[in-house]
Amino acid sequence: MKKAFIMLPLAVACASQFVMAATTDSQRLAQLEQELAILQEASSYDSLSDRMSINGFFTGKVGVASNDAGYNGYDKDANFAEGSKLGLQGTFALTEQTNIVAQLVARGNDDWSTEMEWAFLSHDFYNGFVTRFGRLRVPLYMYSDYLEVGYAQPWASPPSELYSIVPLTSFDGVDVIYDIDLGDVAVTLQASYGHADRDAGATLGEVDYKDILGASASFAYEEWVFRTTYYQTTLDTTKDGQIPQFFNDEQSYFAGVGLSYDDGSLLAIAEFAVSDVEGNYADTESGYITLGYRINDFTPYVTYAFLETTDDSERAAPSLKAGFDWKRTAYSIGTRYDISSNLALKADVTYATDFGDTSGGMSPNIDSVGNQINDDTLVYTLSFDAVF
């Protein structure tokens, strides 16, 4: 492009010698300005294209269950909306060190309405530190950064026993990320602060997550990755649901650890977490372990997951016990087939059981007087994931 700008005045000057008699000075100047403007406009578009990148992801999912317990949102009728989503992510480089990132996600279970999941400005200080400001992902899990991108996960659905405990996925605030190599160990440290307002459903109403504060650390060595995280916040009801003022400045925290191994063939992932909320909301222990093995384009896997509330004795009211006493064990077997470098097909069968005398943590599994309806459920899921 620079060569084009250098040669343009010379080319126009040489050409003008042949039309001198028929062209006035003002006409020649107008022609030159017009051609320069065209080239400048093309240069501007090329520069803008170089500074902007857009990519996306899609998940088309269908699931059906043996009953209406509601595991992962599925019942006896095949559901093509639950878990299906379309996302677009754009990155615009303001400078070599500063970017604007935005991610829009439309979900089938929300009538495909669009939500801004990410919207932040990031700055790389070129010394290992990166800071981001805006709407960010809450980094609670090993797959938090890829929570919406089904293609980046081995499962048809992440184990809900752990990944559905905190109903918050993003917040408005600031974080700082620091990357450093300690010998052969790659260390990533992240600290965050912010707040969020979210609709917690008809039962709890709208909730304000005040002063979200926490940190996470990951350590990668060869095929191993270890991760730990701790976050806390204050919960306050801003608009009543069926239970008036359920949260009244209650303190809560989430602490988790994770470990993964991936040598290209064998895949092993395990996470464990505890959550604690003051008042009547459920305190939990939950976790899972997944083992998989890649055979050419196939990755069959098995998963064991569990969820249990640890404060059942603190809830005396039958309605509260029915809603917030949880116990569940889930066994999954599935496979992933990589159709191409950006397309994957996954199939999964999950058996959820050991509910005890609880709903299993699923609100559809409670009748009108608070009794358990089903004591187990079997769920079949088929998922098509793509990135582009």
Buried (B, 14 or more C-beta within 10 A) or exposed (E): EEEEEEEBEEEBEEEBEEEEEEBEEEEBEEBBEEBBEEBEEEBEEEEEEEBEEEEBBBBBBBBBBBBBBBBBBBBEEEBEBBBBBBBBBBBBEEEEEEBBBBBBBBBBEEEEEEBEBBBBBBBBEEEBBBBBBBBBBBBBBBBBEBBBBBBBBBBBBBBBBBBBBBEBBBBBBBBBBBBEEEEEEBBBBBBBBBBBBBEBEEEBBBBBBBEBBBBBBBBBEEEBBBBBBBBBBBBBBBEEBEBEEBBEEBBBBBBBBBBBBBEEEEBBBBBBBBBBBBBBBBBBBBBBBBBBEBEEEEBBBEBBBBBBBBBBEEBEEEBBBBBBBBBBBBBBEBBBBBEEEEBBBBBBEBBBBBBBEBBBBBEBBBEEEBEBBBBBBBBBBBBBBBBE
